[in-house]
Amino acid sequence: MDDAVTCPSCNSEHAYQDRGLWVCPECGHEWSGTADAAAEASSEAGVRDANGNVLADGDSVIVIKDLKIKGSSSVVKGGTKVRNIRLQDASDGHNIACKIDGIGAMNLKSEFVKKA
C-alpha cells in the first residue's frame, strides 16, 4: 500500500484493498476506488432508501415498518405502497413528500421505505 487511505466513514487509517474495493475493518464500510472517488459518489448519491437504492421523483416506494403519525391515532402500516413520491430538502430528515391512500398528504423519512 503506497498511500495511506483513510475510511471516509470513520477516518480509520487501517483500511485495506480487497480486489476493487477498499474495506475498513473497524466500521465495516466498503467503497470503490480512491477516497476522492468515494467523496464524489456520496455527493452525487442523492436520496437513498433503506436498502441503498437511489430514489427519484415519481418513484413508488413501500413502507418497511409501521409508522405512527404525530397528532393522530392513525398508523401507516408496513407494506403500504406509496406512489408518485416527490423528493424535497428537509432539515428534519423527512425528505419524501407523498399522499397515502386513506391518510392524505404527509412527509416520510427515506430510511423507512424501500423502492418498489
C-alpha positions, 0 to 999 in steps of 0.5 A, a space after each residue: 500500500 503506497 498511500 495511506 487511505 483513510 475510511 471516509 466513514 470513520 477516518 480509520 487509517 487501517 483500511 485495506 484493498 480487497 480486489 476493487 474495493 477498499 474495506 475498513 475493518 473497524 466500521 465495516 464500510 466498503 467503497 470503490 476506488 480512491 477516497 476522492 472517488 468515494 467523496 464524489 459518489 456520496 455527493 452525487 448519491 442523492 436520496 437513498 432508501 433503506 436498502 441503498 437504492 437511489 430514489 427519484 421523483 415519481 418513484 413508488 416506494 413501500 413502507 418497511 415498518 409501521 409508522 405512527 403519525 404525530 397528532 393522530 391515532 392513525 398508523 401507516 402500516 408496513 407494506 403500504 405502497 406509496 406512489 408518485 413520491 416527490 423528493 424535497 430538502 428537509 432539515 428534519 430528515 423527512 425528505 419524501 413528500 407523498 399522499 397515502 391512500 386513506 391518510 392524505 398528504 404527509 412527509 416520510 423519512 427515506 430510511 423507512 421505505 424501500 423502492 418498489 
